[in-house]
Amino acid sequence: MKLTLSAFAVSLLASTTSAWRLELYDTTRGLATSSGITNSGCINLSWSPVLNVFRVVFNGATNNWPDQTTFELYTERNCKFLTQRGYNGDYPMNPARPVRSYKVY
């Protein structure tokens, strides 16, 4: 699992078309991305201050692995207090919400 941040630019994350991709757009820092090939389990984010997410883009397609179909964002660490659930697509979050952990499955 990799998580990177750039200022509203294309991520430098070394991902391929064989990995699912989760993009979290933060109100002040830009774009945070994560990718993987299987169920992520619960991932805690270590950004300080917390990511304040106003948009999410998810693509669960993988090559040679079962596709991941769902993402969940949580306002607290350890995947507590679900704030957004979605599937493949682009999701505006208005108002922006703090995100401290996520799951992809």
TORBASE-555806 format. One record per residue: x negated, y negated, z of N, C-alpha, C in turn; residue number from 1. Coordinates in steps of 0.1 Angstrom, whole numbers, plus 2048, in hexadecimal, padded with zeros to 3 digits. Each point is the difference from the previous one (the first is absolute). Layout:
// TORBASE-555806
<rec><n_xx>X</n_xx><n_yy>Y</n_yy><n_zz>Z</n_zz><ca_xx>X</ca_xx><ca_yy>Y</ca_yy><ca_zz>Z</ca_zz><c_xx>X</c_xx><c_yy>Y</c_yy><c_zz>Z</c_zz><num>NUM</num></rec>
...
***
This chain:
// TORBASE-555806
<rec><n_xx>7F8</n_xx><n_yy>80C</n_yy><n_zz>800</n_zz><ca_xx>808</ca_xx><ca_yy>7F4</ca_yy><ca_zz>800</ca_zz><c_xx>7F7</c_xx><c_yy>7F4</c_yy><c_zz>800</c_zz><num>1</num></rec>
<rec><n_xx>802</n_xx><n_yy>7F7</n_yy><n_zz>7F7</n_zz><ca_xx>7F9</ca_xx><ca_yy>7F3</ca_yy><ca_zz>7FF</ca_zz><c_xx>809</c_xx><c_yy>7F5</c_yy><c_zz>801</c_zz><num>2</num></rec>
<rec><n_xx>7FC</n_xx><n_yy>7F5</n_yy><n_zz>807</n_zz><ca_xx>808</ca_xx><ca_yy>7F4</ca_yy><ca_zz>801</ca_zz><c_xx>7F7</c_xx><c_yy>7F4</c_yy><c_zz>7FD</c_zz><num>3</num></rec>
<rec><n_xx>803</n_xx><n_yy>7F8</n_yy><n_zz>7F6</n_zz><ca_xx>7F8</ca_xx><ca_yy>7F5</ca_yy><ca_zz>7FD</ca_zz><c_xx>809</c_xx><c_yy>7F3</c_yy><c_zz>7FF</c_zz><num>4</num></rec>
<rec><n_xx>7F9</n_xx><n_yy>7F5</n_yy><n_zz>800</n_zz><ca_xx>807</ca_xx><ca_yy>7F3</ca_yy><ca_zz>7FF</ca_zz><c_xx>7F9</c_xx><c_yy>7F7</c_yy><c_zz>7F6</c_zz><num>5</num></rec>
<rec><n_xx>808</n_xx><n_yy>7F9</n_yy><n_zz>7F8</n_zz><ca_xx>7FA</ca_xx><ca_yy>7F6</ca_yy><ca_zz>7F7</ca_zz><c_xx>80B</c_xx><c_yy>7F5</c_yy><c_zz>7FF</c_zz><num>6</num></rec>
<rec><n_xx>7FB</n_xx><n_yy>7F4</n_yy><n_zz>7FB</n_zz><ca_xx>809</ca_xx><ca_yy>7F4</ca_yy><ca_zz>7FF</ca_zz><c_xx>809</c_xx><c_yy>801</c_yy><c_zz>7F4</c_zz><num>7</num></rec>
<rec><n_xx>80B</n_xx><n_yy>806</n_yy><n_zz>800</n_zz><ca_xx>80A</ca_xx><ca_yy>801</ca_yy><ca_zz>7F5</ca_zz><c_xx>7F9</c_xx><c_yy>803</c_yy><c_zz>7F3</c_zz><num>8</num></rec>
<rec><n_xx>7F6</n_xx><n_yy>809</n_yy><n_zz>801</n_zz><ca_xx>7F9</ca_xx><ca_yy>804</ca_yy><ca_zz>7F4</ca_zz><c_xx>801</c_xx><c_yy>810</c_yy><c_zz>7FE</c_zz><num>9</num></rec>
<rec><n_xx>7FC</n_xx><n_yy>805</n_yy><n_zz>7F5</n_zz><ca_xx>800</ca_xx><ca_yy>80E</ca_yy><ca_zz>7FF</ca_zz><c_xx>7F7</c_xx><c_yy>806</c_yy><c_zz>80A</c_zz><num>10</num></rec>
<rec><n_xx>805</n_xx><n_yy>80A</n_yy><n_zz>807</n_zz><ca_xx>7F8</ca_xx><ca_yy>807</ca_yy><ca_zz>80A</ca_zz><c_xx>7F4</c_xx><c_yy>806</c_yy><c_zz>7FB</c_zz><num>11</num></rec>
<rec><n_xx>7F5</n_xx><n_yy>800</n_yy><n_zz>808</n_zz><ca_xx>7F4</ca_xx><ca_yy>807</ca_yy><ca_zz>7FC</ca_zz><c_xx>800</c_xx><c_yy>80F</c_yy><c_zz>805</c_zz><num>12</num></rec>
<rec><n_xx>80C</n_xx><n_yy>804</n_yy><n_zz>805</n_zz><ca_xx>801</ca_xx><ca_yy>80E</ca_yy><ca_zz>805</ca_zz><c_xx>7FD</c_xx><c_yy>80A</c_yy><c_zz>7F5</c_zz><num>13</num></rec>
<rec><n_xx>7F8</n_xx><n_yy>809</n_yy><n_zz>803</n_zz><ca_xx>7FC</ca_xx><ca_yy>80A</ca_yy><ca_zz>7F6</ca_zz><c_xx>80B</c_xx><c_yy>80B</c_yy><c_zz>800</c_zz><num>14</num></rec>
<rec><n_xx>80B</n_xx><n_yy>7FD</n_yy><n_zz>7F9</n_zz><ca_xx>80A</ca_xx><ca_yy>80A</ca_yy><ca_zz>7FF</ca_zz><c_xx>802</c_xx><c_yy>804</c_yy><c_zz>7F1</c_zz><num>15</num></rec>
<rec><n_xx>806</n_xx><n_yy>80B</n_yy><n_zz>7FE</n_zz><ca_xx>803</ca_xx><ca_yy>804</ca_yy><ca_zz>7F2</ca_zz><c_xx>80E</c_xx><c_yy>802</c_yy><c_zz>7FE</c_zz><num>16</num></rec>
<rec><n_xx>804</n_xx><n_yy>804</n_yy><n_zz>7F4</n_zz><ca_xx>80E</ca_xx><ca_yy>802</ca_yy><ca_zz>7FE</ca_zz><c_xx>805</c_xx><c_yy>80D</c_yy><c_zz>807</c_zz><num>17</num></rec>
<rec><n_xx>7F7</n_xx><n_yy>808</n_yy><n_zz>805</n_zz><ca_xx>804</ca_xx><ca_yy>80C</ca_yy><ca_zz>807</ca_zz><c_xx>805</c_xx><c_yy>7FD</c_yy><c_zz>80F</c_zz><num>18</num></rec>
<rec><n_xx>7FF</n_xx><n_yy>7F4</n_yy><n_zz>804</n_zz><ca_xx>803</ca_xx><ca_yy>7FD</ca_yy><ca_zz>80E</ca_zz><c_xx>80D</c_xx><c_yy>7F8</c_yy><c_zz>802</c_zz><num>19</num></rec>
<rec><n_xx>808</n_xx><n_yy>802</n_yy><n_zz>80A</n_zz><ca_xx>80A</ca_xx><ca_yy>7F7</ca_yy><ca_zz>803</ca_zz><c_xx>7FA</c_xx><c_yy>7F2</c_yy><c_zz>805</c_zz><num>20</num></rec>
<rec><n_xx>808</n_xx><n_yy>7F6</n_yy><n_zz>7FF</n_zz><ca_xx>7FA</ca_xx><ca_yy>7F2</ca_yy><ca_zz>803</ca_zz><c_xx>80B</c_xx><c_yy>7F8</c_yy><c_zz>807</c_zz><num>21</num></rec>
<rec><n_xx>7FC</n_xx><n_yy>7FA</n_yy><n_zz>80B</n_zz><ca_xx>809</ca_xx><ca_yy>7F7</ca_yy><ca_zz>808</ca_zz><c_xx>7F9</c_xx><c_yy>7F3</c_yy><c_zz>800</c_zz><num>22</num></rec>
<rec><n_xx>807</n_xx><n_yy>7F5</n_yy><n_zz>7FC</n_zz><ca_xx>7FB</ca_xx><ca_yy>7F3</ca_yy><ca_zz>800</ca_zz><c_xx>808</c_xx><c_yy>7F7</c_yy><c_zz>80A</c_zz><num>23</num></rec>
<rec><n_xx>7FA</n_xx><n_yy>7FA</n_yy><n_zz>809</n_zz><ca_xx>806</ca_xx><ca_yy>7F7</ca_yy><ca_zz>80A</ca_zz><c_xx>7FB</c_xx><c_yy>7F2</c_yy><c_zz>7FE</c_zz><num>24</num></rec>
<rec><n_xx>809</n_xx><n_yy>7F7</n_yy><n_zz>7FD</n_zz><ca_xx>7FD</ca_xx><ca_yy>7F2</ca_yy><ca_zz>7FD</ca_zz><c_xx>802</c_xx><c_yy>7F8</c_yy><c_zz>80D</c_zz><num>25</num></rec>
<rec><n_xx>7F5</n_xx><n_yy>7FA</n_yy><n_zz>805</n_zz><ca_xx>800</ca_xx><ca_yy>7F9</ca_yy><ca_zz>80C</ca_zz><c_xx>801</c_xx><c_yy>7F1</c_yy><c_zz>7FD</c_zz><num>26</num></rec>
<rec><n_xx>807</n_xx><n_yy>7F9</n_yy><n_zz>809</n_zz><ca_xx>803</ca_xx><ca_yy>7F1</ca_yy><ca_zz>7FE</ca_zz><c_xx>7F4</c_xx><c_yy>7F8</c_yy><c_zz>800</c_zz><num>27</num></rec>
<rec><n_xx>7F5</n_xx><n_yy>803</n_yy><n_zz>807</n_zz><ca_xx>7F4</ca_xx><ca_yy>7F8</ca_yy><ca_zz>800</ca_zz><c_xx>7F3</c_xx><c_yy>806</c_yy><c_zz>7FB</c_zz><num>28</num></rec>
<rec><n_xx>7FF</n_xx><n_yy>80D</n_yy><n_zz>800</n_zz><ca_xx>7F4</ca_xx><ca_yy>807</ca_yy><ca_zz>7FB</ca_zz><c_xx>800</c_xx><c_yy>806</c_yy><c_zz>7F2</c_zz><num>29</num></rec>
<rec><n_xx>80C</n_xx><n_yy>802</n_yy><n_zz>7FB</n_zz><ca_xx>800</ca_xx><ca_yy>806</ca_yy><ca_zz>7F2</ca_zz><c_xx>805</c_xx><c_yy>80E</c_yy><c_zz>800</c_zz><num>30</num></rec>
<rec><n_xx>7F9</n_xx><n_yy>808</n_yy><n_zz>7F9</n_zz><ca_xx>805</ca_xx><ca_yy>80E</ca_yy><ca_zz>7FD</ca_zz><c_xx>7F8</c_xx><c_yy>80A</c_yy><c_zz>808</c_zz><num>31</num></rec>
<rec><n_xx>806</n_xx><n_yy>809</n_yy><n_zz>807</n_zz><ca_xx>7FA</ca_xx><ca_yy>80B</ca_yy><ca_zz>807</ca_zz><c_xx>805</c_xx><c_yy>80D</c_yy><c_zz>7F9</c_zz><num>32</num></rec>
<rec><n_xx>7F7</n_xx><n_yy>809</n_yy><n_zz>7FC</n_zz><ca_xx>805</ca_xx><ca_yy>80C</ca_yy><ca_zz>7F9</ca_zz><c_xx>7FB</c_xx><c_yy>80C</c_yy><c_zz>807</c_zz><num>33</num></rec>
<rec><n_xx>807</n_xx><n_yy>80B</n_yy><n_zz>7FE</n_zz><ca_xx>7FD</ca_xx><ca_yy>80D</ca_yy><ca_zz>805</ca_zz><c_xx>804</c_xx><c_yy>80A</c_yy><c_zz>7F5</c_zz><num>34</num></rec>
<rec><n_xx>7F8</n_xx><n_yy>80B</n_yy><n_zz>800</n_zz><ca_xx>803</ca_xx><ca_yy>80B</ca_yy><ca_zz>7F6</ca_zz><c_xx>7FC</c_xx><c_yy>80D</c_yy><c_zz>806</c_zz><num>35</num></rec>
<rec><n_xx>806</n_xx><n_yy>80B</n_yy><n_zz>7FA</n_zz><ca_xx>7FD</ca_xx><ca_yy>80D</ca_yy><ca_zz>805</ca_zz><c_xx>806</c_xx><c_yy>80A</c_yy><c_zz>7F6</c_zz><num>36</num></rec>
<rec><n_xx>7FF</n_xx><n_yy>80D</n_yy><n_zz>803</n_zz><ca_xx>805</ca_xx><ca_yy>80B</ca_yy><ca_zz>7F8</ca_zz><c_xx>80B</c_xx><c_yy>808</c_yy><c_zz>807</c_zz><num>37</num></rec>
<rec><n_xx>800</n_xx><n_yy>7FF</n_yy><n_zz>80D</n_zz><ca_xx>80A</ca_xx><ca_yy>808</ca_yy><ca_zz>807</ca_zz><c_xx>806</c_xx><c_yy>7F8</c_yy><c_zz>80B</c_zz><num>38</num></rec>
<rec><n_xx>809</n_xx><n_yy>805</n_yy><n_zz>808</n_zz><ca_xx>807</ca_xx><ca_yy>7FA</ca_yy><ca_zz>80B</ca_zz><c_xx>7F6</c_xx><c_yy>7F9</c_yy><c_zz>808</c_zz><num>39</num></rec>
<rec><n_xx>802</n_xx><n_yy>7F3</n_yy><n_zz>803</n_zz><ca_xx>7F6</ca_xx><ca_yy>7F8</ca_yy><ca_zz>808</ca_zz><c_xx>801</c_xx><c_yy>803</c_yy><c_zz>80F</c_zz><num>40</num></rec>
<rec><n_xx>80B</n_xx><n_yy>805</n_yy><n_zz>805</n_zz><ca_xx>802</ca_xx><ca_yy>800</ca_yy><ca_zz>80F</ca_zz><c_xx>801</c_xx><c_yy>7F1</c_yy><c_zz>804</c_zz><num>41</num></rec>
<rec><n_xx>800</n_xx><n_yy>7FD</n_yy><n_zz>80D</n_zz><ca_xx>801</ca_xx><ca_yy>7F3</ca_yy><ca_zz>805</ca_zz><c_xx>7F2</c_xx><c_yy>7F9</c_yy><c_zz>7FF</c_zz><num>42</num></rec>
<rec><n_xx>7FF</n_xx><n_yy>7F4</n_yy><n_zz>7F9</n_zz><ca_xx>7F4</ca_xx><ca_yy>7F9</ca_yy><ca_zz>7FF</ca_zz><c_xx>802</c_xx><c_yy>7F2</c_yy><c_zz>807</c_zz><num>43</num></rec>
<rec><n_xx>7F7</n_xx><n_yy>7FE</n_yy><n_zz>80A</n_zz><ca_xx>800</ca_xx><ca_yy>7F3</ca_yy><ca_zz>807</ca_zz><c_xx>7F7</c_xx><c_yy>7F6</c_yy><c_zz>7F9</c_zz><num>44</num></rec>
<rec><n_xx>805</n_xx><n_yy>7F4</n_yy><n_zz>7FE</n_zz><ca_xx>7F8</ca_xx><ca_yy>7F5</ca_yy><ca_zz>7FA</ca_zz><c_xx>7F9</c_xx><c_yy>7F8</c_yy><c_zz>80A</c_zz><num>45</num></rec>
<rec><n_xx>7F4</n_xx><n_yy>7FD</n_yy><n_zz>7FE</n_zz><ca_xx>7F8</ca_xx><ca_yy>7F9</ca_yy><ca_zz>80A</ca_zz><c_xx>7FD</c_xx><c_yy>7F1</c_yy><c_zz>7FD</c_zz><num>46</num></rec>
<rec><n_xx>808</n_xx><n_yy>7FA</n_yy><n_zz>7F7</n_zz><ca_xx>7FF</ca_xx><ca_yy>7F2</ca_yy><ca_zz>7FD</ca_zz><c_xx>803</c_xx><c_yy>7F7</c_yy><c_zz>80C</c_zz><num>47</num></rec>
<rec><n_xx>7F8</n_xx><n_yy>7F6</n_yy><n_zz>802</n_zz><ca_xx>803</ca_xx><ca_yy>7F7</ca_yy><ca_zz>80B</ca_zz><c_xx>7FE</c_xx><c_yy>7F2</c_yy><c_zz>7FA</c_zz><num>48</num></rec>
<rec><n_xx>80A</n_xx><n_yy>7F7</n_yy><n_zz>800</n_zz><ca_xx>80E</ca_xx><ca_yy>804</ca_yy><ca_zz>805</ca_zz><c_xx>807</c_xx><c_yy>809</c_yy><c_zz>7F7</c_zz><num>49</num></rec>
<rec><n_xx>80B</n_xx><n_yy>805</n_yy><n_zz>804</n_zz><ca_xx>808</ca_xx><ca_yy>80A</ca_yy><ca_zz>7F9</ca_zz><c_xx>803</c_xx><c_yy>7FC</c_yy><c_zz>7F2</c_zz><num>50</num></rec>
<rec><n_xx>802</n_xx><n_yy>809</n_yy><n_zz>7F7</n_zz><ca_xx>805</ca_xx><ca_yy>7FD</ca_yy><ca_zz>7F3</ca_zz><c_xx>80E</c_xx><c_yy>7FB</c_yy><c_zz>800</c_zz><num>51</num></rec>
<rec><n_xx>803</n_xx><n_yy>7F6</n_yy><n_zz>7FA</n_zz><ca_xx>80E</ca_xx><ca_yy>7FA</ca_yy><ca_zz>7FF</ca_zz><c_xx>804</c_xx><c_yy>802</c_yy><c_zz>7F2</c_zz><num>52</num></rec>
<rec><n_xx>807</n_xx><n_yy>80B</n_yy><n_zz>7FD</n_zz><ca_xx>803</ca_xx><ca_yy>805</ca_yy><ca_zz>7F2</ca_zz><c_xx>80D</c_xx><c_yy>7FA</c_yy><c_zz>7FB</c_zz><num>53</num></rec>
<rec><n_xx>7FE</n_xx><n_yy>7FA</n_yy><n_zz>7F3</n_zz><ca_xx>80C</ca_xx><ca_yy>7FB</ca_yy><ca_zz>7FA</ca_zz><c_xx>804</c_xx><c_yy>808</c_yy><c_zz>7F3</c_zz><num>54</num></rec>
<rec><n_xx>7F7</n_xx><n_yy>809</n_yy><n_zz>7FC</n_zz><ca_xx>803</ca_xx><ca_yy>809</ca_yy><ca_zz>7F4</ca_zz><c_xx>7F9</c_xx><c_yy>80D</c_yy><c_zz>801</c_zz><num>55</num></rec>
<rec><n_xx>806</n_xx><n_yy>80A</n_yy><n_zz>7FC</n_zz><ca_xx>7FB</ca_xx><ca_yy>80E</ca_yy><ca_zz>7FF</ca_zz><c_xx>802</c_xx><c_yy>806</c_yy><c_zz>7F2</c_zz><num>56</num></rec>
<rec><n_xx>7F5</n_xx><n_yy>806</n_yy><n_zz>7FB</n_zz><ca_xx>801</ca_xx><ca_yy>807</ca_yy><ca_zz>7F3</ca_zz><c_xx>7FB</c_xx><c_yy>80E</c_yy><c_zz>803</c_zz><num>57</num></rec>
<rec><n_xx>808</n_xx><n_yy>80A</n_yy><n_zz>7FC</n_zz><ca_xx>7FC</ca_xx><ca_yy>80E</ca_yy><ca_zz>803</ca_zz><c_xx>802</c_xx><c_yy>808</c_yy><c_zz>7F3</c_zz><num>58</num></rec>
<rec><n_xx>7F5</n_xx><n_yy>808</n_yy><n_zz>7FD</n_zz><ca_xx>801</ca_xx><ca_yy>80A</ca_yy><ca_zz>7F5</ca_zz><c_xx>7FB</c_xx><c_yy>80D</c_yy><c_zz>806</c_zz><num>59</num></rec>
<rec><n_xx>809</n_xx><n_yy>80A</n_yy><n_zz>801</n_zz><ca_xx>7FD</ca_xx><ca_yy>80D</ca_yy><ca_zz>807</ca_zz><c_xx>7FB</c_xx><c_yy>80B</c_yy><c_zz>7F7</c_zz><num>60</num></rec>
<rec><n_xx>7FD</n_xx><n_yy>7FD</n_yy><n_zz>7F3</n_zz><ca_xx>7FC</ca_xx><ca_yy>80A</ca_yy><ca_zz>7F7</ca_zz><c_xx>7F2</c_xx><c_yy>804</c_yy><c_zz>802</c_zz><num>61</num></rec>
<rec><n_xx>7FE</n_xx><n_yy>80D</n_yy><n_zz>7FF</n_zz><ca_xx>7F2</ca_xx><ca_yy>806</ca_yy><ca_zz>802</ca_zz><c_xx>7FF</c_xx><c_yy>80B</c_yy><c_zz>7F4</c_zz><num>62</num></rec>
<rec><n_xx>7F4</n_xx><n_yy>802</n_yy><n_zz>7FC</n_zz><ca_xx>7FD</ca_xx><ca_yy>80B</ca_yy><ca_zz>7F7</ca_zz><c_xx>7FB</c_xx><c_yy>80C</c_yy><c_zz>808</c_zz><num>63</num></rec>
<rec><n_xx>805</n_xx><n_yy>80C</n_yy><n_zz>7FC</n_zz><ca_xx>7FB</ca_xx><ca_yy>80C</ca_yy><ca_zz>806</ca_zz><c_xx>804</c_xx><c_yy>802</c_yy><c_zz>80F</c_zz><num>64</num></rec>
<rec><n_xx>808</n_xx><n_yy>7F7</n_yy><n_zz>805</n_zz><ca_xx>805</ca_xx><ca_yy>801</ca_yy><ca_zz>80E</ca_zz><c_xx>80F</c_xx><c_yy>7FD</c_yy><c_zz>7FF</c_zz><num>65</num></rec>
<rec><n_xx>808</n_xx><n_yy>804</n_yy><n_zz>80A</n_zz><ca_xx>80E</ca_xx><ca_yy>7FC</ca_yy><ca_zz>800</ca_zz><c_xx>801</c_xx><c_yy>7F1</c_yy><c_zz>802</c_zz><num>66</num></rec>
<rec><n_xx>808</n_xx><n_yy>7F9</n_yy><n_zz>7F9</n_zz><ca_xx>802</ca_xx><ca_yy>7F2</ca_yy><ca_zz>801</ca_zz><c_xx>805</c_xx><c_yy>7FC</c_yy><c_zz>80E</c_zz><num>67</num></rec>
<rec><n_xx>7FC</n_xx><n_yy>7F5</n_yy><n_zz>805</n_zz><ca_xx>805</ca_xx><ca_yy>7FB</ca_yy><ca_zz>80D</ca_zz><c_xx>80B</c_xx><c_yy>7F6</c_yy><c_zz>7FC</c_zz><num>68</num></rec>
<rec><n_xx>80C</n_xx><n_yy>801</n_yy><n_zz>806</n_zz><ca_xx>80C</ca_xx><ca_yy>7F9</ca_yy><ca_zz>7FC</ca_zz><c_xx>804</c_xx><c_yy>7F5</c_yy><c_zz>809</c_zz><num>69</num></rec>
<rec><n_xx>7FB</n_xx><n_yy>7FF</n_yy><n_zz>80C</n_zz><ca_xx>805</ca_xx><ca_yy>7F6</ca_yy><ca_zz>809</ca_zz><c_xx>7F4</c_xx><c_yy>7F9</c_yy><c_zz>808</c_zz><num>70</num></rec>
<rec><n_xx>802</n_xx><n_yy>7F3</n_yy><n_zz>803</n_zz><ca_xx>7F7</ca_xx><ca_yy>7F9</ca_yy><ca_zz>809</ca_zz><c_xx>809</c_xx><c_yy>7FB</c_yy><c_zz>80B</c_zz><num>71</num></rec>
<rec><n_xx>7FA</n_xx><n_yy>7FE</n_yy><n_zz>80C</n_zz><ca_xx>806</ca_xx><ca_yy>7F9</ca_yy><ca_zz>80B</ca_zz><c_xx>7F6</c_xx><c_yy>7F7</c_yy><c_zz>807</c_zz><num>72</num></rec>
<rec><n_xx>805</n_xx><n_yy>7F4</n_yy><n_zz>803</n_zz><ca_xx>7F8</ca_xx><ca_yy>7F6</ca_yy><ca_zz>807</ca_zz><c_xx>806</c_xx><c_yy>7FE</c_yy><c_zz>80E</c_zz><num>73</num></rec>
<rec><n_xx>7F7</n_xx><n_yy>7FE</n_yy><n_zz>809</n_zz><ca_xx>804</ca_xx><ca_yy>7FE</ca_yy><ca_zz>80E</ca_zz><c_xx>7FA</c_xx><c_yy>7F3</c_yy><c_zz>806</c_zz><num>74</num></rec>
<rec><n_xx>807</n_xx><n_yy>7FA</n_yy><n_zz>809</n_zz><ca_xx>7FC</ca_xx><ca_yy>7F4</ca_yy><ca_zz>807</ca_zz><c_xx>7F6</c_xx><c_yy>803</c_yy><c_zz>80B</c_zz><num>75</num></rec>
<rec><n_xx>800</n_xx><n_yy>80C</n_yy><n_zz>805</n_zz><ca_xx>7F6</ca_xx><ca_yy>803</ca_yy><ca_zz>80B</ca_zz><c_xx>7F7</c_xx><c_yy>80B</c_yy><c_zz>7FC</c_zz><num>76</num></rec>
<rec><n_xx>7F5</n_xx><n_yy>802</n_yy><n_zz>807</n_zz><ca_xx>7F6</ca_xx><ca_yy>80A</ca_yy><ca_zz>7FD</ca_zz><c_xx>807</c_xx><c_yy>80E</c_yy><c_zz>803</c_zz><num>77</num></rec>
<rec><n_xx>7FA</n_xx><n_yy>80A</n_yy><n_zz>7FB</n_zz><ca_xx>804</ca_xx><ca_yy>80E</ca_yy><ca_zz>802</ca_zz><c_xx>80E</c_xx><c_yy>803</c_yy><c_zz>7FA</c_zz><num>78</num></rec>
<rec><n_xx>803</n_xx><n_yy>7F8</n_yy><n_zz>7F6</n_zz><ca_xx>80C</ca_xx><ca_yy>802</ca_yy><ca_zz>7F8</ca_zz><c_xx>80D</c_xx><c_yy>7FF</c_yy><c_zz>809</c_zz><num>79</num></rec>
<rec><n_xx>800</n_xx><n_yy>7F5</n_yy><n_zz>807</n_zz><ca_xx>80C</ca_xx><ca_yy>7FD</ca_yy><ca_zz>808</ca_zz><c_xx>807</c_xx><c_yy>7F4</c_yy><c_zz>7FB</c_zz><num>80</num></rec>
<rec><n_xx>80D</n_xx><n_yy>800</n_yy><n_zz>800</n_zz><ca_xx>809</ca_xx><ca_yy>7F5</ca_yy><ca_zz>7FC</ca_zz><c_xx>7FF</c_xx><c_yy>7FD</c_yy><c_zz>7F1</c_zz><num>81</num></rec>
<rec><n_xx>807</n_xx><n_yy>809</n_yy><n_zz>7F9</n_zz><ca_xx>801</ca_xx><ca_yy>800</ca_yy><ca_zz>7F1</ca_zz><c_xx>805</c_xx><c_yy>7F2</c_yy><c_zz>7FC</c_zz><num>82</num></rec>
<rec><n_xx>7FA</n_xx><n_yy>7FA</n_yy><n_zz>7F6</n_zz><ca_xx>804</ca_xx><ca_yy>7F3</ca_yy><ca_zz>7FB</ca_zz><c_xx>804</c_xx><c_yy>800</c_yy><c_zz>7F1</c_zz><num>83</num></rec>
<rec><n_xx>7FA</n_xx><n_yy>80A</n_yy><n_zz>7F9</n_zz><ca_xx>803</ca_xx><ca_yy>801</ca_yy><ca_zz>7F2</ca_zz><c_xx>7FD</c_xx><c_yy>80F</c_yy><c_zz>7FB</c_zz><num>84</num></rec>
<rec><n_xx>80A</n_xx><n_yy>805</n_yy><n_zz>7F8</n_zz><ca_xx>7FE</ca_xx><ca_yy>80D</ca_yy><ca_zz>7FA</ca_zz><c_xx>803</c_xx><c_yy>7FE</c_yy><c_zz>7F1</c_zz><num>85</num></rec>
<rec><n_xx>7F8</n_xx><n_yy>807</n_yy><n_zz>7F8</n_zz><ca_xx>802</ca_xx><ca_yy>7FE</ca_yy><ca_zz>7F2</ca_zz><c_xx>7FB</c_xx><c_yy>80C</c_yy><c_zz>7F8</c_zz><num>86</num></rec>
<rec><n_xx>802</n_xx><n_yy>7FF</n_yy><n_zz>7F3</n_zz><ca_xx>7FC</ca_xx><ca_yy>80B</ca_yy><ca_zz>7F6</ca_zz><c_xx>7F8</c_xx><c_yy>7F9</c_yy><c_zz>7F5</c_zz><num>87</num></rec>
<rec><n_xx>7FD</n_xx><n_yy>806</n_yy><n_zz>7F5</n_zz><ca_xx>7F9</ca_xx><ca_yy>7FA</ca_yy><ca_zz>7F6</ca_zz><c_xx>806</c_xx><c_yy>7F2</c_yy><c_zz>7FC</c_zz><num>88</num></rec>
<rec><n_xx>7F8</n_xx><n_yy>7F6</n_yy><n_zz>800</n_zz><ca_xx>806</ca_xx><ca_yy>7F3</ca_yy><ca_zz>7FC</ca_zz><c_xx>7F9</c_xx><c_yy>7F4</c_yy><c_zz>807</c_zz><num>89</num></rec>
<rec><n_xx>807</n_xx><n_yy>7F5</n_yy><n_zz>7FE</n_zz><ca_xx>7FB</ca_xx><ca_yy>7F3</ca_yy><ca_zz>805</ca_zz><c_xx>80B</c_xx><c_yy>7FA</c_yy><c_zz>809</c_zz><num>90</num></rec>
<rec><n_xx>7FC</n_xx><n_yy>7FD</n_yy><n_zz>80C</n_zz><ca_xx>809</ca_xx><ca_yy>7FC</ca_yy><ca_zz>80B</ca_zz><c_xx>7FC</c_xx><c_yy>7F3</c_yy><c_zz>806</c_zz><num>91</num></rec>
<rec><n_xx>808</n_xx><n_yy>7F5</n_yy><n_zz>7FD</n_zz><ca_xx>7FE</ca_xx><ca_yy>7F4</ca_yy><ca_zz>807</ca_zz><c_xx>804</c_xx><c_yy>801</c_yy><c_zz>80F</c_zz><num>92</num></rec>
<rec><n_xx>7F9</n_xx><n_yy>7FA</n_yy><n_zz>809</n_zz><ca_xx>804</ca_xx><ca_yy>801</ca_yy><ca_zz>80E</ca_zz><c_xx>802</c_xx><c_yy>7F1</c_yy><c_zz>805</c_zz><num>93</num></rec>
<rec><n_xx>80D</n_xx><n_yy>7FC</n_yy><n_zz>801</n_zz><ca_xx>803</ca_xx><ca_yy>7F2</ca_yy><ca_zz>803</ca_zz><c_xx>80A</c_xx><c_yy>800</c_yy><c_zz>80C</c_zz><num>94</num></rec>
<rec><n_xx>7FB</n_xx><n_yy>7FC</n_yy><n_zz>80C</n_zz><ca_xx>7F4</ca_xx><ca_yy>7F9</ca_yy><ca_zz>802</ca_zz><c_xx>7F4</c_xx><c_yy>80A</c_yy><c_zz>801</c_zz><num>95</num></rec>
<rec><n_xx>7F4</n_xx><n_yy>7FB</n_yy><n_zz>7FF</n_zz><ca_xx>7F4</ca_xx><ca_yy>809</ca_yy><ca_zz>802</ca_zz><c_xx>800</c_xx><c_yy>806</c_yy><c_zz>80E</c_zz><num>96</num></rec>
<rec><n_xx>7FA</n_xx><n_yy>80C</n_yy><n_zz>801</n_zz><ca_xx>801</ca_xx><ca_yy>807</ca_yy><ca_zz>80D</ca_zz><c_xx>7F2</c_xx><c_yy>805</c_yy><c_zz>803</c_zz><num>97</num></rec>
<rec><n_xx>7FD</n_xx><n_yy>801</n_yy><n_zz>80D</n_zz><ca_xx>7F3</ca_xx><ca_yy>805</ca_yy><ca_zz>805</ca_zz><c_xx>800</c_xx><c_yy>810</c_yy><c_zz>7FD</c_zz><num>98</num></rec>
<rec><n_xx>7F5</n_xx><n_yy>805</n_yy><n_zz>7FB</n_zz><ca_xx>7FE</ca_xx><ca_yy>80E</ca_yy><ca_zz>7FE</ca_zz><c_xx>7F3</c_xx><c_yy>804</c_yy><c_zz>807</c_zz><num>99</num></rec>
<rec><n_xx>802</n_xx><n_yy>80A</n_yy><n_zz>809</n_zz><ca_xx>7F4</ca_xx><ca_yy>805</ca_yy><ca_zz>808</ca_zz><c_xx>7FD</c_xx><c_yy>80F</c_yy><c_zz>7FD</c_zz><num>100</num></rec>
<rec><n_xx>809</n_xx><n_yy>807</n_yy><n_zz>7F9</n_zz><ca_xx>7FD</ca_xx><ca_yy>80D</ca_yy><ca_zz>7FC</ca_zz><c_xx>80A</c_xx><c_yy>804</c_yy><c_zz>7F5</c_zz><num>101</num></rec>
<rec><n_xx>7FC</n_xx><n_yy>80C</n_yy><n_zz>7F9</n_zz><ca_xx>808</ca_xx><ca_yy>804</ca_yy><ca_zz>7F5</ca_zz><c_xx>7FF</c_xx><c_yy>80F</c_yy><c_zz>7FE</c_zz><num>102</num></rec>
<rec><n_xx>809</n_xx><n_yy>806</n_yy><n_zz>7F9</n_zz><ca_xx>800</ca_xx><ca_yy>80E</ca_yy><ca_zz>7FB</ca_zz><c_xx>803</c_xx><c_yy>801</c_yy><c_zz>7F1</c_zz><num>103</num></rec>
<rec><n_xx>7FA</n_xx><n_yy>809</n_yy><n_zz>7FA</n_zz><ca_xx>804</ca_xx><ca_yy>804</ca_yy><ca_zz>7F2</ca_zz><c_xx>802</c_xx><c_yy>80F</c_yy><c_zz>800</c_zz><num>104</num></rec>
<rec><n_xx>80B</n_xx><n_yy>804</n_yy><n_zz>7FB</n_zz><ca_xx>803</ca_xx><ca_yy>80E</ca_yy><ca_zz>7FF</ca_zz><c_xx>80A</c_xx><c_yy>804</c_yy><c_zz>7F4</c_zz><num>105</num></rec>
***
